[in-house]
Amino acid sequence: MRLKKVAAVFLAAAVSLSAFSNAVVPKADASKSIEDLRKELAENTKKKQEAIKEKVSKQTELNSAVDKKNDLDIQIAALEADIDDIDDVVRDKQAEIDEKNKQIKELDSQIDKNKDLLKERMKVMYENGNVTYLEMIFEAKGLSDLFTRIAVIRDIVSHDRELIQSYVDAKETIEDAKATVEKEKAEQDEAKAMLVDKKADIEKKSAERDKIIQTLKSQIDELEKFEAESEKYEKQAKEELQRALAEQEAKKKSSSSAPAKVGNGDFCWPSATSTRVTSKYGYRIHPISNVEKFHSGIDIAAEQGTNVLAAQDGTVVTAGWNNGYGYYITINHGGGVVTLYGHNSKLLVSAGDEVKKGQVIAKVGSTGISTGPHIHFEVIVNGSTQDPEKYF
C-alpha cells in the first residue's frame, strides 16, 4: 500500500509538470505585429504565473516532505537508543546467567562432596561388618546401651535425610534460578527483535521520503528554469513591442500636423486618494512566492474602487486582462515612454482612446496576483522599466 502511495505522488507530480516541461517559450520576433506580440506576451505571462504558483505549491510540498523526513530520522535515532539500552540489559542478563552457572557449578561440587561423604560413611559401616540398624539394636547390651544405639541410629537417619533434602533443595534452587534469568533474557531478546523490525520499517519510509524530496527538488529546478526563460522572452518581447509602438508613433506623427504629447518627467500621481507607496521599484521578497524578485514598478496602496489617473497625455495601447496584472492599462505617451496601471477592478478606457493627464482611466482593485487593493504603476522607456518615482 505504501509503495502505491509513493508511486501516486510521483505520478501526480509528473502530470502537474507536463504543461511546463512540454511548453516552448516563444522567441521575440521583430517581424510580428503589435497584436501578435501582445497576445504572446499575455500567454507567456499566464504560463509564467502558473509556473510560479506551481513552484510555490511544490516548495510547500518539499517543506512538508523535509519535515516528515526529519521526524522519521528522529524516530530512528530514538529506536537506536532503545535498542542500545536493551543490548545493555541483555549483556547484564548474560552476566547474571554466567554468575548463576558459576553458582550451579559450586552447588554441584558441594553435592558431589556430600555424596562422597555419604559413600565414605557407608563404606566404613560395611568394612566394620556391614552392620544394619536392626542388628545394632539387637546387639545392645543392656537398656542403657539400647538407648544409646537408638540415639545414634536416629542421628544417622536424620543426617541422611538432611543430605538428601539438601540435594533436592539445591537442585530446585539451581533450576529456578536458571529458568528465571533465561526467561528474562528471552523477553529482552524478543523486545529487541520488535524494535529492530520497527526501525527497519521507519528506515524504509525515510528512504521513500528521500525519493519524494529529490523529485520535488528536480521539479522546482525545472519550474525555475521555465520561469527564467519566460522572463527572458518577456524582456525581449517588450523591447520589440516598444520598438513597434515607436514606429507606429513615428508614422502617426508624420501623418498628423499636431505633434504627439511626450512624457517630460512632469507626471501626474496615479492615485486620486493615496500617496502611500507600499513597495518600491527594484529587488524585493515577493509577497506571494516568498522569493527575491525584481519589482518593475511601484505599488500604491489605495481603497477599493477609488480613481486611477493617467500620469500624462497619451494613447491607450492596452486595456484588458493579464493573469499577473489582472485588469490593466498601458498608455503610450510618445518618445518611447509607456506607463502601465495594474490590478484594477474596472477599466474606463479602451485600446486606441486618447487620454489626458489626470483623467480617470480605471478603478482601484486587487485583480490578478495581488494581496490587496492597490495600483501597480510602471514606467517603461524604450522597452526598459524605470523607477517611476523619478517622473513625478
Secondary structure, DSSP 8 states (H G I E B T S, - for coil): -HHHHHHHHHHHHHHHHHHHHS-------TTS-HHHHHHHHHHHHHHHHHHHHHHHHHHHHHHHHHHHHHHHHHHHHHHHHHHHHHHHHHHHHHHHHHHHHHHHHHHHHHHHHHHHHHHHHHHHHHHTT---HHHHHHT--SHHHHHHHHHHHHHHHHHHHHHHHHHHHHHHHHHHHHHHHHHHHHHHHHHHHHHHHHHHHHHHHHHHHHHHHHHHHHHHHHHHHHHHHHHHHHHHHHHHHHHHHHHHHHHHHHT-SS------S----SBSS---EEE-SEEEE-TTT-SEEEE-SEEEE--TT-EEE-SSSEEEEEEEEETTTEEEEEEEEETTEEEEEEEESEE---TT-EE-TT-EEEE-B--SS-SSSEEEEEEEETTEEE-GGGG-
